[in-house]
């Protein structure tokens, strides 16, 4: 059974998700809606960094496969 998502799909999903998280991190205030609920900016930044690294790794793998396969 094949995995339903291709390599290109995973790369695109990681890029879009990291952009959305980065915009959320920069634009939302620490207090969203309720005064009691505080957004943990450190966790949001770590998630954004992790997804960005995943995206860059998939891009690097695609570039390497293009260069190595003539």
mmJSON file of the N, C-alpha and C atoms, coordinates in Angstrom:
{"data_MODEL":{"atom_site":{
"group_PDB":["ATOM","ATOM","ATOM","ATOM","ATOM","ATOM","ATOM","ATOM","ATOM","ATOM","ATOM","ATOM","ATOM","ATOM","ATOM","ATOM","ATOM","ATOM","ATOM","ATOM","ATOM","ATOM","ATOM","ATOM","ATOM","ATOM","ATOM","ATOM","ATOM","ATOM","ATOM","ATOM","ATOM","ATOM","ATOM","ATOM","ATOM","ATOM","ATOM","ATOM","ATOM","ATOM","ATOM","ATOM","ATOM","ATOM","ATOM","ATOM","ATOM","ATOM","ATOM","ATOM","ATOM","ATOM","ATOM","ATOM","ATOM","ATOM","ATOM","ATOM","ATOM","ATOM","ATOM","ATOM","ATOM","ATOM","ATOM","ATOM","ATOM","ATOM","ATOM","ATOM","ATOM","ATOM","ATOM","ATOM","ATOM","ATOM","ATOM","ATOM","ATOM","ATOM","ATOM","ATOM","ATOM","ATOM","ATOM","ATOM","ATOM","ATOM","ATOM","ATOM","ATOM","ATOM","ATOM","ATOM","ATOM","ATOM","ATOM","ATOM","ATOM","ATOM","ATOM","ATOM","ATOM","ATOM","ATOM","ATOM","ATOM","ATOM","ATOM","ATOM","ATOM","ATOM","ATOM","ATOM","ATOM","ATOM","ATOM","ATOM","ATOM","ATOM","ATOM","ATOM","ATOM","ATOM","ATOM","ATOM","ATOM","ATOM","ATOM","ATOM","ATOM","ATOM","ATOM","ATOM","ATOM","ATOM","ATOM","ATOM","ATOM","ATOM","ATOM","ATOM","ATOM","ATOM","ATOM","ATOM","ATOM","ATOM","ATOM","ATOM","ATOM","ATOM","ATOM","ATOM","ATOM","ATOM","ATOM","ATOM","ATOM","ATOM","ATOM","ATOM","ATOM","ATOM","ATOM","ATOM","ATOM","ATOM","ATOM","ATOM","ATOM","ATOM","ATOM","ATOM","ATOM","ATOM","ATOM","ATOM","ATOM","ATOM","ATOM","ATOM","ATOM","ATOM","ATOM","ATOM","ATOM","ATOM","ATOM","ATOM","ATOM","ATOM","ATOM","ATOM","ATOM","ATOM","ATOM","ATOM","ATOM","ATOM","ATOM","ATOM","ATOM","ATOM","ATOM","ATOM","ATOM","ATOM"],
"id":[1,2,3,4,5,6,7,8,9,10,11,12,13,14,15,16,17,18,19,20,21,22,23,24,25,26,27,28,29,30,31,32,33,34,35,36,37,38,39,40,41,42,43,44,45,46,47,48,49,50,51,52,53,54,55,56,57,58,59,60,61,62,63,64,65,66,67,68,69,70,71,72,73,74,75,76,77,78,79,80,81,82,83,84,85,86,87,88,89,90,91,92,93,94,95,96,97,98,99,100,101,102,103,104,105,106,107,108,109,110,111,112,113,114,115,116,117,118,119,120,121,122,123,124,125,126,127,128,129,130,131,132,133,134,135,136,137,138,139,140,141,142,143,144,145,146,147,148,149,150,151,152,153,154,155,156,157,158,159,160,161,162,163,164,165,166,167,168,169,170,171,172,173,174,175,176,177,178,179,180,181,182,183,184,185,186,187,188,189,190,191,192,193,194,195,196,197,198,199,200,201,202,203,204,205,206,207,208,209,210],
"type_symbol":["N","C","C","N","C","C","N","C","C","N","C","C","N","C","C","N","C","C","N","C","C","N","C","C","N","C","C","N","C","C","N","C","C","N","C","C","N","C","C","N","C","C","N","C","C","N","C","C","N","C","C","N","C","C","N","C","C","N","C","C","N","C","C","N","C","C","N","C","C","N","C","C","N","C","C","N","C","C","N","C","C","N","C","C","N","C","C","N","C","C","N","C","C","N","C","C","N","C","C","N","C","C","N","C","C","N","C","C","N","C","C","N","C","C","N","C","C","N","C","C","N","C","C","N","C","C","N","C","C","N","C","C","N","C","C","N","C","C","N","C","C","N","C","C","N","C","C","N","C","C","N","C","C","N","C","C","N","C","C","N","C","C","N","C","C","N","C","C","N","C","C","N","C","C","N","C","C","N","C","C","N","C","C","N","C","C","N","C","C","N","C","C","N","C","C","N","C","C","N","C","C","N","C","C","N","C","C","N","C","C"],
"label_atom_id":["N","CA","C","N","CA","C","N","CA","C","N","CA","C","N","CA","C","N","CA","C","N","CA","C","N","CA","C","N","CA","C","N","CA","C","N","CA","C","N","CA","C","N","CA","C","N","CA","C","N","CA","C","N","CA","C","N","CA","C","N","CA","C","N","CA","C","N","CA","C","N","CA","C","N","CA","C","N","CA","C","N","CA","C","N","CA","C","N","CA","C","N","CA","C","N","CA","C","N","CA","C","N","CA","C","N","CA","C","N","CA","C","N","CA","C","N","CA","C","N","CA","C","N","CA","C","N","CA","C","N","CA","C","N","CA","C","N","CA","C","N","CA","C","N","CA","C","N","CA","C","N","CA","C","N","CA","C","N","CA","C","N","CA","C","N","CA","C","N","CA","C","N","CA","C","N","CA","C","N","CA","C","N","CA","C","N","CA","C","N","CA","C","N","CA","C","N","CA","C","N","CA","C","N","CA","C","N","CA","C","N","CA","C","N","CA","C","N","CA","C","N","CA","C","N","CA","C","N","CA","C","N","CA","C","N","CA","C","N","CA","C","N","CA","C"],
"label_alt_id":[null,null,null,null,null,null,null,null,null,null,null,null,null,null,null,null,null,null,null,null,null,null,null,null,null,null,null,null,null,null,null,null,null,null,null,null,null,null,null,null,null,null,null,null,null,null,null,null,null,null,null,null,null,null,null,null,null,null,null,null,null,null,null,null,null,null,null,null,null,null,null,null,null,null,null,null,null,null,null,null,null,null,null,null,null,null,null,null,null,null,null,null,null,null,null,null,null,null,null,null,null,null,null,null,null,null,null,null,null,null,null,null,null,null,null,null,null,null,null,null,null,null,null,null,null,null,null,null,null,null,null,null,null,null,null,null,null,null,null,null,null,null,null,null,null,null,null,null,null,null,null,null,null,null,null,null,null,null,null,null,null,null,null,null,null,null,null,null,null,null,null,null,null,null,null,null,null,null,null,null,null,null,null,null,null,null,null,null,null,null,null,null,null,null,null,null,null,null,null,null,null,null,null,null,null,null,null,null,null,null],
"label_comp_id":["UNK","UNK","UNK","UNK","UNK","UNK","UNK","UNK","UNK","UNK","UNK","UNK","UNK","UNK","UNK","UNK","UNK","UNK","UNK","UNK","UNK","UNK","UNK","UNK","UNK","UNK","UNK","UNK","UNK","UNK","UNK","UNK","UNK","UNK","UNK","UNK","UNK","UNK","UNK","UNK","UNK","UNK","UNK","UNK","UNK","UNK","UNK","UNK","UNK","UNK","UNK","UNK","UNK","UNK","UNK","UNK","UNK","UNK","UNK","UNK","UNK","UNK","UNK","UNK","UNK","UNK","UNK","UNK","UNK","UNK","UNK","UNK","UNK","UNK","UNK","UNK","UNK","UNK","UNK","UNK","UNK","UNK","UNK","UNK","UNK","UNK","UNK","UNK","UNK","UNK","UNK","UNK","UNK","UNK","UNK","UNK","UNK","UNK","UNK","UNK","UNK","UNK","UNK","UNK","UNK","UNK","UNK","UNK","UNK","UNK","UNK","UNK","UNK","UNK","UNK","UNK","UNK","UNK","UNK","UNK","UNK","UNK","UNK","UNK","UNK","UNK","UNK","UNK","UNK","UNK","UNK","UNK","UNK","UNK","UNK","UNK","UNK","UNK","UNK","UNK","UNK","UNK","UNK","UNK","UNK","UNK","UNK","UNK","UNK","UNK","UNK","UNK","UNK","UNK","UNK","UNK","UNK","UNK","UNK","UNK","UNK","UNK","UNK","UNK","UNK","UNK","UNK","UNK","UNK","UNK","UNK","UNK","UNK","UNK","UNK","UNK","UNK","UNK","UNK","UNK","UNK","UNK","UNK","UNK","UNK","UNK","UNK","UNK","UNK","UNK","UNK","UNK","UNK","UNK","UNK","UNK","UNK","UNK","UNK","UNK","UNK","UNK","UNK","UNK","UNK","UNK","UNK","UNK","UNK","UNK"],
"label_asym_id":["A","A","A","A","A","A","A","A","A","A","A","A","A","A","A","A","A","A","A","A","A","A","A","A","A","A","A","A","A","A","A","A","A","A","A","A","A","A","A","A","A","A","A","A","A","A","A","A","A","A","A","A","A","A","A","A","A","A","A","A","A","A","A","A","A","A","A","A","A","A","A","A","A","A","A","A","A","A","A","A","A","A","A","A","A","A","A","A","A","A","A","A","A","A","A","A","A","A","A","A","A","A","A","A","A","A","A","A","A","A","A","A","A","A","A","A","A","A","A","A","A","A","A","A","A","A","A","A","A","A","A","A","A","A","A","A","A","A","A","A","A","A","A","A","A","A","A","A","A","A","A","A","A","A","A","A","A","A","A","A","A","A","A","A","A","A","A","A","A","A","A","A","A","A","A","A","A","A","A","A","A","A","A","A","A","A","A","A","A","A","A","A","A","A","A","A","A","A","A","A","A","A","A","A","A","A","A","A","A","A"],
"label_entity_id":["1","1","1","1","1","1","1","1","1","1","1","1","1","1","1","1","1","1","1","1","1","1","1","1","1","1","1","1","1","1","1","1","1","1","1","1","1","1","1","1","1","1","1","1","1","1","1","1","1","1","1","1","1","1","1","1","1","1","1","1","1","1","1","1","1","1","1","1","1","1","1","1","1","1","1","1","1","1","1","1","1","1","1","1","1","1","1","1","1","1","1","1","1","1","1","1","1","1","1","1","1","1","1","1","1","1","1","1","1","1","1","1","1","1","1","1","1","1","1","1","1","1","1","1","1","1","1","1","1","1","1","1","1","1","1","1","1","1","1","1","1","1","1","1","1","1","1","1","1","1","1","1","1","1","1","1","1","1","1","1","1","1","1","1","1","1","1","1","1","1","1","1","1","1","1","1","1","1","1","1","1","1","1","1","1","1","1","1","1","1","1","1","1","1","1","1","1","1","1","1","1","1","1","1","1","1","1","1","1","1"],
"label_seq_id":[1,1,1,2,2,2,3,3,3,4,4,4,5,5,5,6,6,6,7,7,7,8,8,8,9,9,9,10,10,10,11,11,11,12,12,12,13,13,13,14,14,14,15,15,15,16,16,16,17,17,17,18,18,18,19,19,19,20,20,20,21,21,21,22,22,22,23,23,23,24,24,24,25,25,25,26,26,26,27,27,27,28,28,28,29,29,29,30,30,30,31,31,31,32,32,32,33,33,33,34,34,34,35,35,35,36,36,36,37,37,37,38,38,38,39,39,39,40,40,40,41,41,41,42,42,42,43,43,43,44,44,44,45,45,45,46,46,46,47,47,47,48,48,48,49,49,49,50,50,50,51,51,51,52,52,52,53,53,53,54,54,54,55,55,55,56,56,56,57,57,57,58,58,58,59,59,59,60,60,60,61,61,61,62,62,62,63,63,63,64,64,64,65,65,65,66,66,66,67,67,67,68,68,68,69,69,69,70,70,70],
"pdbx_PDB_ins_code":[null,null,null,null,null,null,null,null,null,null,null,null,null,null,null,null,null,null,null,null,null,null,null,null,null,null,null,null,null,null,null,null,null,null,null,null,null,null,null,null,null,null,null,null,null,null,null,null,null,null,null,null,null,null,null,null,null,null,null,null,null,null,null,null,null,null,null,null,null,null,null,null,null,null,null,null,null,null,null,null,null,null,null,null,null,null,null,null,null,null,null,null,null,null,null,null,null,null,null,null,null,null,null,null,null,null,null,null,null,null,null,null,null,null,null,null,null,null,null,null,null,null,null,null,null,null,null,null,null,null,null,null,null,null,null,null,null,null,null,null,null,null,null,null,null,null,null,null,null,null,null,null,null,null,null,null,null,null,null,null,null,null,null,null,null,null,null,null,null,null,null,null,null,null,null,null,null,null,null,null,null,null,null,null,null,null,null,null,null,null,null,null,null,null,null,null,null,null,null,null,null,null,null,null,null,null,null,null,null,null],
"Cartn_x":[0.839,0.0,0.887,0.592,1.392,0.873,1.793,1.443,0.68,-0.476,-1.307,-0.702,0.233,0.858,2.215,2.462,3.762,4.746,5.978,7.028,6.73,6.233,5.889,4.762,3.795,2.668,3.126,4.024,4.529,5.323,6.113,6.892,5.981,4.968,4.025,3.247,2.821,2.097,2.961,4.223,5.133,5.364,5.493,5.721,4.515,3.34,2.129,1.868,2.047,1.806,2.801,4.065,5.052,4.799,4.326,3.996,2.815,1.802,0.638,1.045,1.888,2.331,3.194,4.02,4.856,4.006,3.002,2.102,1.346,0.896,0.203,1.111,2.348,3.304,3.567,3.65,3.991,2.798,1.613,0.49,-0.412,-0.554,-1.451,-0.799,-1.594,-1.091,-0.986,-0.242,-0.138,-1.479,-2.4,-3.717,-4.721,-5.336,-6.291,-7.654,-8.607,-9.963,-10.112,-9.77,-9.918,-8.616,-8.761,-7.573,-6.85,-7.586,-6.979,-6.143,-6.452,-5.794,-4.574,-3.424,-2.183,-1.592,-1.177,-0.563,0.908,1.356,2.751,3.569,4.208,4.954,6.168,6.767,7.953,7.595,6.473,6.045,5.656,5.001,4.612,5.845,6.847,8.098,8.844,8.85,9.513,8.817,7.501,6.761,7.039,7.095,7.396,8.792,9.753,11.127,11.234,10.553,10.595,10.002,8.874,8.258,9.085,9.751,10.638,11.823,12.365,13.477,13.024,11.827,11.29,11.141,10.621,10.458,11.808,12.787,14.104,14.789,14.551,15.114,14.496,13.194,12.562,13.042,13.269,13.803,15.22,16.031,17.399,17.42,16.533,16.461,16.041,15.093,14.662,15.787,16.537,17.658,18.743,19.027,20.04,19.616,18.328,17.883,17.943,17.738,17.854,19.313,20.212,21.627,22.234,21.894,22.503,21.944,20.718,20.116,20.163,21.139,21.267,20.143],
"Cartn_y":[-1.174,0.0,1.24,2.162,3.369,4.462,5.297,6.458,7.443,7.945,8.769,10.128,10.63,11.919,11.702,12.449,12.386,13.318,13.255,14.079,15.561,15.901,17.284,17.774,16.922,17.295,17.587,16.76,16.967,18.268,18.539,19.768,20.994,20.941,22.057,22.25,21.168,21.243,21.855,21.46,22.022,23.505,23.907,25.325,26.168,25.74,26.516,26.589,25.49,25.468,26.355,26.32,27.16,28.639,28.981,30.38,30.836,29.998,30.346,30.52,29.623,29.743,30.978,31.309,32.499,33.765,33.823,34.979,35.077,33.944,33.925,34.405,33.967,34.359,35.855,36.433,37.843,38.776,38.378,39.299,39.227,38.055,37.943,38.494,39.107,39.568,38.372,38.512,37.4,37.032,37.96,37.695,37.633,36.488,36.32,36.007,36.893,36.641,36.903,35.939,36.053,36.569,37.242,37.745,36.591,35.552,34.435,33.534,33.528,32.598,33.272,32.763,33.333,32.379,32.924,32.125,31.937,30.698,30.413,30.652,31.806,32.197,31.312,30.796,29.949,28.642,28.031,26.789,27.023,28.146,28.483,28.732,29.39,29.641,28.336,27.429,26.132,25.298,25.337,24.606,25.185,26.51,27.159,26.809,26.819,26.475,25.022,24.127,22.711,22.484,23.096,22.933,23.583,24.675,25.304,24.407,23.759,22.829,21.636,21.127,20.026,20.452,21.653,22.15,22.295,22.882,23.054,21.72,20.733,19.403,18.751,18.908,18.328,19.019,20.314,21.036,20.569,20.382,19.909,18.502,17.64,16.285,16.321,17.186,17.309,17.844,18.828,19.37,18.318,17.568,16.517,15.442,15.094,14.068,14.571,15.862,16.419,16.435,16.801,16.878,15.499,14.548,13.215,12.325,12.574,11.775,12.567,12.229,13.002,12.764],
"Cartn_z":[0.0,0.0,0.0,-0.896,-1.008,-0.069,0.359,1.175,0.292,0.723,-0.161,-0.513,0.307,0.015,-0.628,-1.674,-2.312,-1.625,-2.097,-1.507,-1.728,-2.901,-3.218,-2.31,-2.026,-1.163,0.264,0.78,2.14,2.21,1.186,1.146,1.103,0.275,0.171,1.462,2.079,3.346,4.445,4.508,5.511,5.27,4.017,3.707,4.083,3.701,3.987,5.488,6.174,7.617,8.358,7.946,8.619,8.35,7.155,6.868,7.719,7.841,8.666,10.13,10.638,12.027,12.235,11.256,11.375,11.38,10.527,10.516,11.836,12.345,13.633,14.75,14.709,15.738,15.715,14.541,14.44,14.651,14.218,14.232,15.453,16.037,17.187,18.446,19.238,20.516,21.462,22.54,23.49,24.121,24.128,24.689,23.552,23.377,22.278,22.864,22.676,23.154,24.629,25.419,26.862,27.475,28.559,29.262,29.958,30.344,31.062,30.14,28.846,27.936,27.305,27.594,27.07,26.042,24.897,23.842,24.193,24.178,24.475,23.207,23.141,21.943,21.71,22.766,22.614,21.912,22.303,21.656,20.202,19.937,18.571,17.708,18.265,17.531,17.275,18.241,18.055,16.977,16.945,15.914,14.534,14.45,13.175,12.709,13.617,13.266,12.806,13.479,13.106,11.718,11.44,10.119,9.018,9.325,8.345,8.039,9.046,8.834,8.004,8.254,7.451,5.992,5.772,4.408,3.721,4.392,3.783,3.523,4.383,4.149,2.917,2.74,1.554,0.283,0.355,-0.808,-1.111,-0.079,-0.279,-0.887,-0.447,-0.997,-2.459,-2.793,-4.197,-5.076,-4.578,-5.346,-5.532,-4.475,-4.577,-5.551,-5.572,-6.51,-7.947,-8.161,-9.515,-9.955,-9.065,-9.42,-9.622,-8.768,-8.83,-9.916,-10.347,-11.418,-12.719,-13.603,-14.859,-15.824],
"occupancy":[1.0,1.0,1.0,1.0,1.0,1.0,1.0,1.0,1.0,1.0,1.0,1.0,1.0,1.0,1.0,1.0,1.0,1.0,1.0,1.0,1.0,1.0,1.0,1.0,1.0,1.0,1.0,1.0,1.0,1.0,1.0,1.0,1.0,1.0,1.0,1.0,1.0,1.0,1.0,1.0,1.0,1.0,1.0,1.0,1.0,1.0,1.0,1.0,1.0,1.0,1.0,1.0,1.0,1.0,1.0,1.0,1.0,1.0,1.0,1.0,1.0,1.0,1.0,1.0,1.0,1.0,1.0,1.0,1.0,1.0,1.0,1.0,1.0,1.0,1.0,1.0,1.0,1.0,1.0,1.0,1.0,1.0,1.0,1.0,1.0,1.0,1.0,1.0,1.0,1.0,1.0,1.0,1.0,1.0,1.0,1.0,1.0,1.0,1.0,1.0,1.0,1.0,1.0,1.0,1.0,1.0,1.0,1.0,1.0,1.0,1.0,1.0,1.0,1.0,1.0,1.0,1.0,1.0,1.0,1.0,1.0,1.0,1.0,1.0,1.0,1.0,1.0,1.0,1.0,1.0,1.0,1.0,1.0,1.0,1.0,1.0,1.0,1.0,1.0,1.0,1.0,1.0,1.0,1.0,1.0,1.0,1.0,1.0,1.0,1.0,1.0,1.0,1.0,1.0,1.0,1.0,1.0,1.0,1.0,1.0,1.0,1.0,1.0,1.0,1.0,1.0,1.0,1.0,1.0,1.0,1.0,1.0,1.0,1.0,1.0,1.0,1.0,1.0,1.0,1.0,1.0,1.0,1.0,1.0,1.0,1.0,1.0,1.0,1.0,1.0,1.0,1.0,1.0,1.0,1.0,1.0,1.0,1.0,1.0,1.0,1.0,1.0,1.0,1.0,1.0,1.0,1.0,1.0,1.0,1.0],
"B_iso_or_equiv":[0.0,0.0,0.0,0.0,0.0,0.0,0.0,0.0,0.0,0.0,0.0,0.0,0.0,0.0,0.0,0.0,0.0,0.0,0.0,0.0,0.0,0.0,0.0,0.0,0.0,0.0,0.0,0.0,0.0,0.0,0.0,0.0,0.0,0.0,0.0,0.0,0.0,0.0,0.0,0.0,0.0,0.0,0.0,0.0,0.0,0.0,0.0,0.0,0.0,0.0,0.0,0.0,0.0,0.0,0.0,0.0,0.0,0.0,0.0,0.0,0.0,0.0,0.0,0.0,0.0,0.0,0.0,0.0,0.0,0.0,0.0,0.0,0.0,0.0,0.0,0.0,0.0,0.0,0.0,0.0,0.0,0.0,0.0,0.0,0.0,0.0,0.0,0.0,0.0,0.0,0.0,0.0,0.0,0.0,0.0,0.0,0.0,0.0,0.0,0.0,0.0,0.0,0.0,0.0,0.0,0.0,0.0,0.0,0.0,0.0,0.0,0.0,0.0,0.0,0.0,0.0,0.0,0.0,0.0,0.0,0.0,0.0,0.0,0.0,0.0,0.0,0.0,0.0,0.0,0.0,0.0,0.0,0.0,0.0,0.0,0.0,0.0,0.0,0.0,0.0,0.0,0.0,0.0,0.0,0.0,0.0,0.0,0.0,0.0,0.0,0.0,0.0,0.0,0.0,0.0,0.0,0.0,0.0,0.0,0.0,0.0,0.0,0.0,0.0,0.0,0.0,0.0,0.0,0.0,0.0,0.0,0.0,0.0,0.0,0.0,0.0,0.0,0.0,0.0,0.0,0.0,0.0,0.0,0.0,0.0,0.0,0.0,0.0,0.0,0.0,0.0,0.0,0.0,0.0,0.0,0.0,0.0,0.0,0.0,0.0,0.0,0.0,0.0,0.0,0.0,0.0,0.0,0.0,0.0,0.0],
"pdbx_formal_charge":[null,null,null,null,null,null,null,null,null,null,null,null,null,null,null,null,null,null,null,null,null,null,null,null,null,null,null,null,null,null,null,null,null,null,null,null,null,null,null,null,null,null,null,null,null,null,null,null,null,null,null,null,null,null,null,null,null,null,null,null,null,null,null,null,null,null,null,null,null,null,null,null,null,null,null,null,null,null,null,null,null,null,null,null,null,null,null,null,null,null,null,null,null,null,null,null,null,null,null,null,null,null,null,null,null,null,null,null,null,null,null,null,null,null,null,null,null,null,null,null,null,null,null,null,null,null,null,null,null,null,null,null,null,null,null,null,null,null,null,null,null,null,null,null,null,null,null,null,null,null,null,null,null,null,null,null,null,null,null,null,null,null,null,null,null,null,null,null,null,null,null,null,null,null,null,null,null,null,null,null,null,null,null,null,null,null,null,null,null,null,null,null,null,null,null,null,null,null,null,null,null,null,null,null,null,null,null,null,null,null],
"auth_seq_id":[1,1,1,2,2,2,3,3,3,4,4,4,5,5,5,6,6,6,7,7,7,8,8,8,9,9,9,10,10,10,11,11,11,12,12,12,13,13,13,14,14,14,15,15,15,16,16,16,17,17,17,18,18,18,19,19,19,20,20,20,21,21,21,22,22,22,23,23,23,24,24,24,25,25,25,26,26,26,27,27,27,28,28,28,29,29,29,30,30,30,31,31,31,32,32,32,33,33,33,34,34,34,35,35,35,36,36,36,37,37,37,38,38,38,39,39,39,40,40,40,41,41,41,42,42,42,43,43,43,44,44,44,45,45,45,46,46,46,47,47,47,48,48,48,49,49,49,50,50,50,51,51,51,52,52,52,53,53,53,54,54,54,55,55,55,56,56,56,57,57,57,58,58,58,59,59,59,60,60,60,61,61,61,62,62,62,63,63,63,64,64,64,65,65,65,66,66,66,67,67,67,68,68,68,69,69,69,70,70,70],
"auth_comp_id":["UNK","UNK","UNK","UNK","UNK","UNK","UNK","UNK","UNK","UNK","UNK","UNK","UNK","UNK","UNK","UNK","UNK","UNK","UNK","UNK","UNK","UNK","UNK","UNK","UNK","UNK","UNK","UNK","UNK","UNK","UNK","UNK","UNK","UNK","UNK","UNK","UNK","UNK","UNK","UNK","UNK","UNK","UNK","UNK","UNK","UNK","UNK","UNK","UNK","UNK","UNK","UNK","UNK","UNK","UNK","UNK","UNK","UNK","UNK","UNK","UNK","UNK","UNK","UNK","UNK","UNK","UNK","UNK","UNK","UNK","UNK","UNK","UNK","UNK","UNK","UNK","UNK","UNK","UNK","UNK","UNK","UNK","UNK","UNK","UNK","UNK","UNK","UNK","UNK","UNK","UNK","UNK","UNK","UNK","UNK","UNK","UNK","UNK","UNK","UNK","UNK","UNK","UNK","UNK","UNK","UNK","UNK","UNK","UNK","UNK","UNK","UNK","UNK","UNK","UNK","UNK","UNK","UNK","UNK","UNK","UNK","UNK","UNK","UNK","UNK","UNK","UNK","UNK","UNK","UNK","UNK","UNK","UNK","UNK","UNK","UNK","UNK","UNK","UNK","UNK","UNK","UNK","UNK","UNK","UNK","UNK","UNK","UNK","UNK","UNK","UNK","UNK","UNK","UNK","UNK","UNK","UNK","UNK","UNK","UNK","UNK","UNK","UNK","UNK","UNK","UNK","UNK","UNK","UNK","UNK","UNK","UNK","UNK","UNK","UNK","UNK","UNK","UNK","UNK","UNK","UNK","UNK","UNK","UNK","UNK","UNK","UNK","UNK","UNK","UNK","UNK","UNK","UNK","UNK","UNK","UNK","UNK","UNK","UNK","UNK","UNK","UNK","UNK","UNK","UNK","UNK","UNK","UNK","UNK","UNK"],
"auth_asym_id":["A","A","A","A","A","A","A","A","A","A","A","A","A","A","A","A","A","A","A","A","A","A","A","A","A","A","A","A","A","A","A","A","A","A","A","A","A","A","A","A","A","A","A","A","A","A","A","A","A","A","A","A","A","A","A","A","A","A","A","A","A","A","A","A","A","A","A","A","A","A","A","A","A","A","A","A","A","A","A","A","A","A","A","A","A","A","A","A","A","A","A","A","A","A","A","A","A","A","A","A","A","A","A","A","A","A","A","A","A","A","A","A","A","A","A","A","A","A","A","A","A","A","A","A","A","A","A","A","A","A","A","A","A","A","A","A","A","A","A","A","A","A","A","A","A","A","A","A","A","A","A","A","A","A","A","A","A","A","A","A","A","A","A","A","A","A","A","A","A","A","A","A","A","A","A","A","A","A","A","A","A","A","A","A","A","A","A","A","A","A","A","A","A","A","A","A","A","A","A","A","A","A","A","A","A","A","A","A","A","A"],
"auth_atom_id":["N","CA","C","N","CA","C","N","CA","C","N","CA","C","N","CA","C","N","CA","C","N","CA","C","N","CA","C","N","CA","C","N","CA","C","N","CA","C","N","CA","C","N","CA","C","N","CA","C","N","CA","C","N","CA","C","N","CA","C","N","CA","C","N","CA","C","N","CA","C","N","CA","C","N","CA","C","N","CA","C","N","CA","C","N","CA","C","N","CA","C","N","CA","C","N","CA","C","N","CA","C","N","CA","C","N","CA","C","N","CA","C","N","CA","C","N","CA","C","N","CA","C","N","CA","C","N","CA","C","N","CA","C","N","CA","C","N","CA","C","N","CA","C","N","CA","C","N","CA","C","N","CA","C","N","CA","C","N","CA","C","N","CA","C","N","CA","C","N","CA","C","N","CA","C","N","CA","C","N","CA","C","N","CA","C","N","CA","C","N","CA","C","N","CA","C","N","CA","C","N","CA","C","N","CA","C","N","CA","C","N","CA","C","N","CA","C","N","CA","C","N","CA","C","N","CA","C","N","CA","C","N","CA","C","N","CA","C","N","CA","C","N","CA","C"],
"pdbx_PDB_model_num":[1,1,1,1,1,1,1,1,1,1,1,1,1,1,1,1,1,1,1,1,1,1,1,1,1,1,1,1,1,1,1,1,1,1,1,1,1,1,1,1,1,1,1,1,1,1,1,1,1,1,1,1,1,1,1,1,1,1,1,1,1,1,1,1,1,1,1,1,1,1,1,1,1,1,1,1,1,1,1,1,1,1,1,1,1,1,1,1,1,1,1,1,1,1,1,1,1,1,1,1,1,1,1,1,1,1,1,1,1,1,1,1,1,1,1,1,1,1,1,1,1,1,1,1,1,1,1,1,1,1,1,1,1,1,1,1,1,1,1,1,1,1,1,1,1,1,1,1,1,1,1,1,1,1,1,1,1,1,1,1,1,1,1,1,1,1,1,1,1,1,1,1,1,1,1,1,1,1,1,1,1,1,1,1,1,1,1,1,1,1,1,1,1,1,1,1,1,1,1,1,1,1,1,1,1,1,1,1,1,1]
}}}
